[in-house]
Amino acid sequence: MVKVSVFGKGNMGSAIGQNFADAGNQTEYITKDSTVETLGDIVVLAVPYPAVHDILEKYRSALAGKIIIDITNPVDFNTFDDLVVPADSSAAAEIAAKLPDSKVVKAFNTTFAATLATKKVADQHQTTVLIASDDASAKKQVTDALNGCGLKIIDAGSLKRARELEAMGFLQISLASAEKISWTGGFGIFN
């Protein structure tokens, strides 16, 4: 059992936190009005990408040595037409650069809250969470902490893969916002 601190208690934060709780972990939620002195071993950034900067500034010392799960998709929400990070980078890479003493993991950004809550994509197939990080032990700790929650976890490789994961997340959000897929649908992996 580990303590998991989830920044954000919206649909995604609540669904992710519940999955960690379902696997037997202690989960706490942190909102912008919270005052927290000690963060869990795993910290989830379940907020829109523009809100990440303030969290990193406010909690920089508390985040040192922690596993940081970045779920963000750095979508330009004004146009829904582009990502707001450089083409050769990712939100996760930008966060890792700002937190050199933390272990950054990209995860949950290619899933919707509804699929995390039901653990099914389109009410048919097991929800798969793709994770990427340069730290193999961090990926293992996240996978172990989710063991038994009902989600399928696949190691997608190094943090460099966050760029492709964010492009997938962006495409999925674009399709759902255009009502071409539902918010209970999404990408599934079958093997």
C-alpha positions in Angstrom: 0.0 0.0 0.0 1.2 3.5 -0.9 -0.1 6.9 -0.2 -1.3 8.6 -3.4 -1.8 12.4 -3.6 -4.1 13.5 -6.4 -4.0 17.1 -7.4 -7.6 17.8 -8.7 -10.9 16.2 -7.9 -12.6 16.5 -11.2 -13.8 13.6 -13.3 -10.3 12.4 -14.1 -8.8 12.9 -10.7 -11.7 11.2 -9.0 -11.6 8.2 -11.4 -7.8 7.8 -11.1 -7.9 8.2 -7.3 -10.6 5.5 -7.1 -8.5 3.1 -9.1 -5.6 3.5 -6.7 -8.0 3.1 -3.8 -9.6 0.0 -5.4 -6.1 -1.5 -5.5 -5.8 -1.0 -1.7 -3.9 2.3 -1.6 -4.5 5.4 0.6 -5.7 8.2 -1.7 -6.0 11.9 -0.9 -7.2 14.7 -3.1 -5.7 18.2 -3.2 -7.5 21.1 -4.6 -6.4 24.7 -5.0 -7.8 25.5 -1.6 -6.0 22.7 0.2 -3.0 23.1 2.4 -0.7 20.0 2.4 2.6 19.7 4.0 3.5 16.1 3.1 2.6 14.5 -0.2 2.3 10.8 -0.9 4.9 8.6 -2.6 2.9 8.9 -5.8 1.6 12.3 -6.9 -0.9 12.6 -9.7 -1.3 15.9 -11.6 -5.0 15.5 -12.6 -5.4 19.1 -13.6 -5.4 21.0 -17.0 -1.9 21.6 -18.3 -2.0 25.4 -17.7 -2.6 24.7 -13.9 0.5 22.5 -13.6 3.0 25.5 -13.4 1.4 26.9 -10.3 1.4 23.4 -8.6 5.1 22.9 -9.4 6.0 26.3 -8.1 4.0 26.0 -4.8 5.0 22.4 -4.1 8.5 22.2 -5.6 10.3 21.0 -2.5 7.5 18.6 -1.5 7.6 17.0 -4.9 11.3 16.2 -4.7 11.9 12.4 -4.7 8.3 11.6 -5.5 6.9 9.8 -8.5 4.9 12.4 -10.4 2.2 11.1 -12.8 1.4 13.6 -15.5 -2.0 12.9 -17.0 -2.2 16.2 -19.0 -2.8 16.6 -22.6 -1.4 20.1 -23.5 -4.2 20.9 -25.9 -4.8 24.5 -27.1 -8.3 24.6 -25.7 -9.0 27.9 -27.5 -8.8 26.2 -30.9 -8.7 22.5 -30.2 -6.3 22.5 -33.2 -2.8 22.0 -31.7 -0.7 21.2 -28.7 0.9 24.0 -26.8 4.3 22.3 -26.2 7.2 22.3 -28.8 6.8 19.6 -31.5 9.9 17.8 -30.3 8.8 17.8 -26.6 5.8 16.9 -24.4 4.1 18.2 -21.3 5.8 15.3 -19.4 9.2 16.3 -20.6 8.6 20.0 -19.7 7.5 18.8 -16.2 10.5 16.5 -15.9 12.8 19.5 -16.7 11.3 21.5 -14.0 11.5 18.7 -11.4 14.9 17.1 -11.9 14.7 15.5 -8.4 11.4 13.7 -9.2 10.5 10.6 -11.2 8.1 11.7 -13.9 5.7 9.1 -15.4 3.2 9.8 -18.2 0.0 7.9 -17.7 -3.8 8.1 -18.0 -3.8 10.7 -20.7 -5.1 8.3 -23.4 -8.2 7.4 -21.4 -11.4 9.2 -20.5 -12.7 9.4 -16.9 -15.7 7.3 -17.8 -13.5 4.4 -19.1 -11.4 4.6 -15.9 -14.5 4.5 -13.7 -16.1 1.5 -15.5 -12.8 0.0 -16.4 -14.2 -0.6 -19.9 -13.9 1.2 -23.2 -17.3 1.4 -24.9 -18.6 -0.9 -22.2 -16.9 -3.8 -24.0 -13.2 -3.9 -23.6 -10.9 -3.6 -20.6 -9.5 -0.1 -20.2 -5.7 0.1 -20.9 -3.4 2.6 -19.3 -0.2 3.3 -21.2 2.7 4.5 -19.1 6.0 6.0 -20.1 9.0 7.1 -18.0 12.8 7.1 -18.0 12.7 5.5 -14.6 11.9 1.8 -14.7 11.4 1.5 -11.0 8.9 4.3 -11.0 6.9 2.6 -13.8 7.0 -0.6 -11.7 5.8 1.1 -8.6 2.9 2.7 -10.4 2.0 -0.6 -12.0 2.2 -2.4 -8.7 0.1 0.3 -7.0 -2.6 -0.2 -9.5 -2.4 -4.0 -9.4 -5.9 -5.4 -8.7 -7.9 -2.3 -9.7 -9.2 -3.8 -12.9 -7.2 -1.7 -15.4 -4.7 -3.2 -17.9 -1.3 -1.4 -17.7 1.2 -1.5 -20.6 4.7 -0.1 -20.4 5.0 2.2 -23.4 8.7 2.9 -23.0 10.8 5.9 -22.1 9.5 9.4 -21.4 10.2 10.2 -25.0 7.1 8.3 -25.8 5.0 10.9 -24.0 5.0 12.9 -27.2 3.1 10.1 -29.0 0.8 9.5 -26.0 -0.1 13.2 -25.9 -0.8 13.2 -29.6 -3.1 10.1 -29.1 -4.8 11.9 -26.2 -5.2 15.0 -28.3 -6.8 13.0 -31.2 -9.1 11.3 -28.8 -10.3 14.6 -27.2 -10.7 16.1 -30.6 -12.9 13.2 -31.8 -15.0 13.3 -28.7 -15.5 17.1 -28.7 -16.6 16.8 -32.3 -19.0 14.1 -31.3 -17.4 11.5 -33.6 -16.8 9.2 -30.6 -18.4 9.2 -27.2 -16.8 10.2 -23.9 -17.2 6.5 -22.9 -15.3 5.3 -25.9 -11.7 5.7 -26.9 -8.8 3.7 -28.0 -8.5 0.0 -27.0 -5.6 -2.3 -27.1 -6.2 -6.0 -27.9 -3.7 -8.8 -27.7 
